[in-house]
Amino acid sequence: MNDEPSPPEGHRVEMASSGLDAAPRDEALLAMFLERDGSPSRVVLRDGNILTVLNVAWGYDVGDEYSHVTSNVSPAVEGSAVDLFFTNDVDHVLDPATDVILFAWP
């Protein structure tokens, strides 16, 4: 049984699949980023770095369960840093306006 939420309507999280690929484990996090596209999210990484993410572009390398993400490039956001991170490096994600936790790994 899959308890992860579906991507927002009109968006699809496509995952590469072959007999050699591992099943993705970050679909809920990616769906949250897609749902908030254009709205700032505060991403707190496990190493303590904090990123402001407005949009994401992501992909998987063969066999990866977690994607690599580039933030704020699709489309480019003037004045925003472009960051590259792996989804398994995320500790949690907050709404910067309310400090409500939007995502945390179980």
C-alpha positions, 0 to 999 in steps of 0.5 A: 500500500502506498500512503504517499500523496499524488502530485498536484493535478496537472503535474506528473512525477515521472520516474524512470523504470527498468529492471536495474533501477531502484524504486524512488523513495522521494515522491512525497517530497517532489510532489510537495515542491511541485504543489508549491511551485513559485512559492518559497519553501525553506529547505533545511538540509541534514548538514544544517545549510538552509536553502530557499526554494521556489521551483525545482528541476530534478532527475535520477541517476541509474539505480538511485532511490533519491533524486538530485535537485536543482532549485530556482532554475525552471524558470530562473528566479532573479535574485535567488540562489541556484542550489543543487542537493539530493533529496535524501540530504533534506531534513525538513521543509518549512513554510517561511511565512508560518514556520509550519513544517511542510515535509519531514522524513518519517 
